[in-house]
Each structure stands twice: as structure tokens, then as C-alpha cells.
Amino acid sequence: MKNAPRIAIAANTSWYIYTFRFSLIKRLQEEGHEVCIVAPEDDYSALLKEAHCSCFFISLDNQGTNPFRELRTILAFRQLYASAQPSLALHYTPKPNIYGSLAARTLGIPCLNNISGLGTAFIRNGWLSHLVRLLYNVSQRHAAKVFFQNPDDLELFTGSGLVRKDKSELLPGSGVDLDWFAPRSRAAPSNGKTIFLLIARLIWDKGVGEFADAARMITAKHPEAELQLLGFIDSNNPSAVPVERIRAWEEEGILSWLGRSDDVRPNIAGADCVVLPSYREGTPRSLLEAASMARPVITTDAVGCRQVVDHGQTGFLCRPRSSEDLARTMERFLHLSDDERQAMGNKGRAKMLREFDERIVIDKYLEAISQALPTLSR
């Protein structure tokens, strides 16, 4: 591509960009674009540099509400964009979506934003919720495109006038790499256990507490069941599960914590069912990856979660915030035969092939970039 523009990708962590947008980065580079990253520096920044991305580091307090600090964040975005001089900015996660867009507007930089889920400040009523909605309304007004990861969030934003319908588009989450997350046969564990695996940041909003409560009920009745947690503790999140609580669950013998992993495929392959009892999501990547590997899933009938599962076909839905209903649903899975579990996993894989291929997402981005920069010669 001749005269390809420089594309900035901004998010609240370099980890997020590397974990969820790396395939998009590689495709942009293959198309001839230079990619620059705008995010806080963390352990994944070096990996992005190794992938030939320029990195511009910014300090973000993801939970902060101090107006002076927030204004400094907007000014920091503006300074970095003025330095990086991107032709287009892709924004992910709440503060880059809002503050990055405001900064980009002052410099005449078009942006494509991705609403991947709504934080508690948006959902709960109160002055902070009204302020956040106002900021979304002002910041998204001049975005070239606003992508949403589930129909509920799209309807919420367009129905309340926060985003124009003609600028909105629905994506299948961040999609899933169907080749990387290919099906693997389930090796029978030496102890003969049926393994339920929860993969997530260990925060209460992911339903970790309900998972532990359900684990207590399930293991008391079904010694053939084993429950596992895989994920890191997001200590900067006020909803973080204390490590002492997780250790207490382990000592109680109701579940085991596997720590964190940059490659979850062996863990998914070793599980019979992947569980995510989250309260609300954009589109949960862990469930896409599990279904892509032909594993049945259990999740809540909640925003962002329900569209990933065909209830009774590729997995099961349960009530949000109900450990009792989660335990009943897990018990229902335990009663399935091996053939029924395999059929459910195969249907999940077919659903991912049909609806959630990450190439759909990447192609939508390339189309939107072309529309946002109509003078681009290809």
C-alpha cells in the first residue's frame, strides 16, 4: 500500500492490546501500515516493540475520578498524538475511548472506537454515571465509527442518543483465531475427574464468588468434579478478589488456582467445560476460545454472555449472581454422557466458525479505515 497512514492503537494496558489485538496489528502491518501503541507500559510492551510497533507510554488511572488528574490524562493523550502524528486512531477500553477521542478531535485525527463493555461507573445510577454518559456523548459524536461487541450495548448507546445509528456497527467481540484455538482431543485425567475451568481476571464481577460457592455445593455432592481458576489478580481494580480469599478456597479443597498463563490452550484442552458466571461483558474472549476448541461452555444469561451460547446446544445459560443456579447447571452438565458432551463441543466449534471468526472483525476494521481515510490510495 502506497502512502499508507500511521495507525495508533490505544487501550488501558499494553497487555490488552497484545492479548486481544495482535492479529489486527499483524494484518495492518501486512497491509503496509506503521502501527504505534499508546498505552501504559507493562510486561507486554516489550513484546509489542519486538513486533515492530512504536510505543508511546501514557499513565492511566483506570478507576480514577479526580477531575484534575482526568484533565491531565486528556492533555497527555493530546501530547502523545501530537508527537506520534497518526493518521487514524483506534481506541479500546473506556478512558481511551473517551479521552483519546477528545484529544484526537482537537488535532483533526479521525478515530474508530470500540465499546467492549461498560464499567460500573456507567451502569450504576448517580452523578458519576451521568457524567460518564455525558462524556461518551461528547466524545463519540465525532468518531468516524463506533463498534460494539454485543447488541445490548449497541441498543443502549443508540437508543439513548449517545451514538448515532449510522456511525454504529456490531462486531462479534474481538473474534477468535480459529486456527490457533483448534480442537484438541480431551486426554482423560488420571484421577477420572470432570474438570470445570474458569478463565478470567480474578475480579468479583466475573462471578468468581459464585463459582467458589457453586464449587462448594458441587464437590460436596459430586467428588468426581474438579473446579479450577485460571487468571491473574487485577490489584488495581476495586473489584479484585483478594489472594487470601483464593488461598482459603484452596485450603478448603473446593477449587484450585492455576495462576496465570499466556497460552490457555493446554488448560482448555484439559478441561471438560469452561465456565464464566460474569455479571456483564462485551463479548467474553475466554468463551470464544473454549468453544473454538470444541469445549462446551456455561455462562450467565447476561449482556455480552448470552449471544456466545446456544442454550442446550453449545452449552448452558444460568441466572446471573446465583451460585445455586450455577451449581444446578454444572450438575446438569455432569449428567451428560461423553457423546453428548462431544456433540455440544462440536456445535460450539461450528458456531465459532459461522459467527465469531476474528477475520470478520479484522475485515470490518480495514473497511472502516478505508472509509475514514477515503483519499488513501490502495
PAKOL-128993 format. One record per residue (C-alpha): x, y, z; residue in one letter. Coordinates in steps of 0.5 Angstrom, whole numbers, plus 500, padded with zeros to 3 digits. Example, Ala and Ser with C-alpha at 12.3 -4.5 7.8 and 13.67 -1.06 7.14 Angstrom:
525491516a 527498514s 
***
This chain:
500500500m 503507498k 503513503n 500508508a 498512514p 500511521r 495508526i 495509533a 492504538i 490506545a 488502551a 489502558n 494497558t 499494553s 497487556w 490488553y 493491546i 498485546y 493480548t 487482544f 489486538r 496483536f 492479530s 490486528l 497489529i 500484524k 495485519r 495492519l 503492518q 502487512e 498492509e 504497509g 501501516h 506503521e 503502528v 504506534c 502504541i 499509546v 498505553a 501505560p 508501560e 507494563d 511487562d 508486555y 510493552s 517489550a 513484546l 510490542l 516493541k 519486538e 513486533a 516493530h 511497534c 513504536s 511505543c 508512547f 507511554f 502514558i 500514565s 492512566l 489511573d 483507570n 479508577q 481515578g 475520578t 479526580n 478532575p 485535575f 488528574r 483526569e 484533565l 492532565r 490525562t 487528556i 492533555l 497527556a 493524550f 494530546r 501531547q 503524545l 498524539y 502531537a 508527538s 506521534a 502524529q 498518527p 493519521s 488515525l 487513532a 484506534l 481507541h 479501546y 477501553t 473506557p 478512558k 482512551p 475511548n 473518551i 480522553y 483519547g 477521542s 477528545l 485529544a 484527537a 479531536r 483537537t 488535533l 484533527g 485526528i 480521526p 478515530c 475509531l 472507538n 471500541n 466500546i 468493549s 464493556g 461498560l 464499567g 460500574t 461508573a 457507567f 452502570i 450505576r 446511578n 449517581g 453523579w 459519576l 454515572s 451522569h 458525568l 461519564v 455519560r 456526558l 463525556l 461519552y 456523548n 461529547v 467524545s 463519541q 460525537r 466526532h 468519532a 468516525a 466509527k 464506534v 464499534f 460495539f 461488542q 454486543n 447488541p 445490548d 451496549d 449498542l 442499543e 443502550l 448508546f 444509540t 437509544g 439514549s 443518543g 450517546l 452515539v 449516532r 446509529k 449511522d 456511526k 455505530s 456497528e 456491531l 462486532l 463479534p 467481540g 474481538s 473475535g 478469536v 483466532d 480459530l 487456527d 491458534w 485455538f 484449534a 480443537p 484438541r 482431544s 481431551r 486427555a 483423561a 485425567p 489420571s 484422577n 478421573g 475428575k 471432571t 474439570i 470446570f 475451569l 474459570l 479463566i 478471567a 481477571r 480475578l 475480580i 468479583w 465482577d 467476573k 463472578g 469469582v 465469588g 459465585e 464460582f 467459589a 460458592d 458453587a 464449588a 463448595r 456445593m 458441587i 464438591t 460436597a 455432592k 460430587h 467428588p 468427581e 468434580a 474439580e 474446579l 480451577q 481458577l 486461571l 488468572g 491474575f 489478580i 488485578d 490489584s 489496581n 481494580n 477495587p 473489585s 479485585a 479478589v 484478595p 489473594v 488471601e 481469599r 483465594i 488461598r 483460603a 478457598w 484452596e 485450603e 478449604e 479444598g 473446594i 478449588l 485450585s 488456583w 493455577l 496462577g 496466570r 498464563s 500467557d 498461553d 491458556v 490453550r 493447555p 489449560n 482449556i 484442553a 485439559g 478442562a 471439560d 467445561c 469452561v 465457566v 464464566l 459467571p 460474569s 455480571y 456483564r 461483559e 463486552g 464479549t 468474553p 474472550r 475466554s 469463552l 470464545l 477461545e 474455549a 468454544a 473454538s 477449542m 470445542a 469445549r 462446552p 461453556v 457455562i 456462563t 450467565t 444470561d 447477562a 449482557v 455480553g 455473555c 448470552r 450471545q 456467545v 452461547v 446457544d 443454550h 443447551g 446446544q 453449545t 453450553g 448452558f 446459561l 445460568c 442466572r 447472574p 449473581r 446466583s 451461586s 445456587e 443456579d 450456577l 451449581a 445446578r 447448571t 454445573m 451439576e 446438569r 453438565f 456433570l 450428568h 451429560l 455423557s 461423554d 458423547d 453429549e 459433551r 463432545q 457434541a 456440545m 463442544g 463441536n 457445536k 460450539g 466450534r 461450529a 458457532k 465460532m 467458525l 460461523r 460467527e 466469531f 472468526d 477474528e 478475521r 471478521i 473483526v 479485522i 476486515d 471490519k 477495521y 480495515l 474497511e 472502517a 480505516i 479506508s 472510509q 475514515a 481516510l 478516503p 484519500t 488513501l 491510495s 491502495r 
***
